[in-house]
Amino acid sequence: PHGGTLIELGDHAYNLELVRDSAAGKLTIYVLDGHAENFIRIAAPSIEMVAITGGERRQLSLKAVANAATGETVGNTSQFEAQADWLKSAGDFPGTIESVDIRGTKFKGVAIYLKRGK
């Protein structure tokens, strides 16, 4: 829905949409249903990710985001964000979502490949 990279979790159970804003050095993850049409709120305070850029492992902690317009709060949200200066200059890179729990189903070691954003 935001023009990002979709990562399927389970057998069409859920999706993570990764949206990278290279100019701002920001990465946003949205938790979505299996058809990537509806937002799924989760209780996690953050989503932890490891990126491999320039031969280095870089830890990134995407924090839960509250949204007054949708009523989402930290602890009940579908949106997670992180800002890091290295995201401004990094090219495409592989990485791993360490763990995410969606409605009682835990997904660990989810491989991703993120292309350079706008």
TORKOL-4160 file (C-alpha; in steps of 0.2 Angstrom, whole numbers, padded with zeros to 4 digits, m for minus):
118
<pt num="1" X="0000" Y="0000" Z="0000"/>
<pt num="2" X="0015" Y="0012" Z="0003"/>
<pt num="3" X="0025" Y="0006" Z="m0012"/>
<pt num="4" X="0038" Y="m0003" Z="m0001"/>
<pt num="5" X="0045" Y="m0021" Z="m0002"/>
<pt num="6" X="0033" Y="m0035" Z="0004"/>
<pt num="7" X="0039" Y="m0049" Z="0014"/>
<pt num="8" X="0027" Y="m0064" Z="0016"/>
<pt num="9" X="0026" Y="m0072" Z="0033"/>
<pt num="10" X="0019" Y="m0090" Z="0034"/>
<pt num="11" X="0008" Y="m0097" Z="0020"/>
<pt num="12" X="0000" Y="m0081" Z="0015"/>
<pt num="13" X="m0004" Y="m0077" Z="0033"/>
<pt num="14" X="0004" Y="m0060" Z="0035"/>
<pt num="15" X="0015" Y="m0048" Z="0026"/>
<pt num="16" X="0028" Y="m0035" Z="0032"/>
<pt num="17" X="0030" Y="m0020" Z="0021"/>
<pt num="18" X="0047" Y="m0012" Z="0022"/>
<pt num="19" X="0047" Y="0007" Z="0016"/>
<pt num="20" X="0064" Y="0015" Z="0015"/>
<pt num="21" X="0066" Y="0034" Z="0013"/>
<pt num="22" X="0084" Y="0035" Z="0009"/>
<pt num="23" X="0084" Y="0054" Z="0009"/>
<pt num="24" X="0078" Y="0055" Z="0027"/>
<pt num="25" X="0088" Y="0039" Z="0032"/>
<pt num="26" X="0072" Y="0031" Z="0038"/>
<pt num="27" X="0065" Y="0014" Z="0037"/>
<pt num="28" X="0046" Y="0010" Z="0041"/>
<pt num="29" X="0039" Y="m0007" Z="0043"/>
<pt num="30" X="0020" Y="m0010" Z="0042"/>
<pt num="31" X="0012" Y="m0026" Z="0048"/>
<pt num="32" X="m0001" Y="m0032" Z="0035"/>
<pt num="33" X="m0013" Y="m0046" Z="0032"/>
<pt num="34" X="m0010" Y="m0060" Z="0020"/>
<pt num="35" X="m0017" Y="m0050" Z="0005"/>
<pt num="36" X="m0007" Y="m0034" Z="0010"/>
<pt num="37" X="m0024" Y="m0024" Z="0011"/>
<pt num="38" X="m0027" Y="m0022" Z="0030"/>
<pt num="39" X="m0016" Y="m0017" Z="0044"/>
<pt num="40" X="m0013" Y="m0029" Z="0058"/>
<pt num="41" X="m0010" Y="m0021" Z="0075"/>
<pt num="42" X="0003" Y="m0030" Z="0086"/>
<pt num="43" X="0009" Y="m0028" Z="0104"/>
<pt num="44" X="0028" Y="m0027" Z="0101"/>
<pt num="45" X="0037" Y="m0012" Z="0107"/>
<pt num="46" X="0049" Y="m0014" Z="0093"/>
<pt num="47" X="0055" Y="m0025" Z="0078"/>
<pt num="48" X="0073" Y="m0029" Z="0078"/>
<pt num="49" X="0082" Y="m0031" Z="0062"/>
<pt num="50" X="0100" Y="m0034" Z="0056"/>
<pt num="51" X="0106" Y="m0027" Z="0040"/>
<pt num="52" X="0122" Y="m0032" Z="0030"/>
<pt num="53" X="0130" Y="m0016" Z="0022"/>
<pt num="54" X="0147" Y="m0014" Z="0016"/>
<pt num="55" X="0152" Y="m0030" Z="0024"/>
<pt num="56" X="0146" Y="m0025" Z="0041"/>
<pt num="57" X="0131" Y="m0031" Z="0052"/>
<pt num="58" X="0121" Y="m0016" Z="0057"/>
<pt num="59" X="0108" Y="m0018" Z="0071"/>
<pt num="60" X="0092" Y="m0008" Z="0068"/>
<pt num="61" X="0078" Y="m0007" Z="0081"/>
<pt num="62" X="0062" Y="m0001" Z="0073"/>
<pt num="63" X="0051" Y="0007" Z="0087"/>
<pt num="64" X="0032" Y="0006" Z="0088"/>
<pt num="65" X="0023" Y="0021" Z="0082"/>
<pt num="66" X="0007" Y="0029" Z="0089"/>
<pt num="67" X="m0005" Y="0036" Z="0076"/>
<pt num="68" X="m0019" Y="0047" Z="0083"/>
<pt num="69" X="m0029" Y="0047" Z="0067"/>
<pt num="70" X="m0031" Y="0028" Z="0067"/>
<pt num="71" X="m0031" Y="0026" Z="0086"/>
<pt num="72" X="m0015" Y="0016" Z="0086"/>
<pt num="73" X="m0004" Y="0016" Z="0101"/>
<pt num="74" X="0013" Y="0010" Z="0106"/>
<pt num="75" X="0008" Y="m0008" Z="0111"/>
<pt num="76" X="m0006" Y="m0009" Z="0099"/>
<pt num="77" X="0001" Y="m0003" Z="0082"/>
<pt num="78" X="0005" Y="m0009" Z="0064"/>
<pt num="79" X="0018" Y="0004" Z="0061"/>
<pt num="80" X="0037" Y="0003" Z="0066"/>
<pt num="81" X="0050" Y="0016" Z="0062"/>
<pt num="82" X="0069" Y="0018" Z="0064"/>
<pt num="83" X="0081" Y="0032" Z="0058"/>
<pt num="84" X="0099" Y="0029" Z="0055"/>
<pt num="85" X="0111" Y="0040" Z="0045"/>
<pt num="86" X="0119" Y="0025" Z="0036"/>
<pt num="87" X="0102" Y="0022" Z="0028"/>
<pt num="88" X="0105" Y="0038" Z="0018"/>
<pt num="89" X="0120" Y="0031" Z="0009"/>
<pt num="90" X="0118" Y="0012" Z="0009"/>
<pt num="91" X="0114" Y="0004" Z="m0007"/>
<pt num="92" X="0103" Y="m0012" Z="m0009"/>
<pt num="93" X="0106" Y="m0024" Z="0006"/>
<pt num="94" X="0101" Y="m0041" Z="0013"/>
<pt num="95" X="0096" Y="m0043" Z="0031"/>
<pt num="96" X="0085" Y="m0052" Z="0044"/>
<pt num="97" X="0070" Y="m0048" Z="0054"/>
<pt num="98" X="0076" Y="m0056" Z="0071"/>
<pt num="99" X="0058" Y="m0060" Z="0077"/>
<pt num="100" X="0040" Y="m0054" Z="0076"/>
<pt num="101" X="0025" Y="m0060" Z="0085"/>
<pt num="102" X="0009" Y="m0058" Z="0076"/>
<pt num="103" X="m0007" Y="m0064" Z="0084"/>
<pt num="104" X="0002" Y="m0078" Z="0094"/>
<pt num="105" X="0012" Y="m0084" Z="0079"/>
<pt num="106" X="0031" Y="m0080" Z="0081"/>
<pt num="107" X="0041" Y="m0078" Z="0065"/>
<pt num="108" X="0060" Y="m0079" Z="0068"/>
<pt num="109" X="0075" Y="m0076" Z="0056"/>
<pt num="110" X="0065" Y="m0069" Z="0042"/>
<pt num="111" X="0076" Y="m0065" Z="0027"/>
<pt num="112" X="0074" Y="m0048" Z="0018"/>
<pt num="113" X="0082" Y="m0039" Z="0004"/>
<pt num="114" X="0079" Y="m0021" Z="0004"/>
<pt num="115" X="0082" Y="m0010" Z="m0011"/>
<pt num="116" X="0087" Y="0008" Z="m0010"/>
<pt num="117" X="0072" Y="0019" Z="m0007"/>
<pt num="118" X="0068" Y="0036" Z="m0014"/>
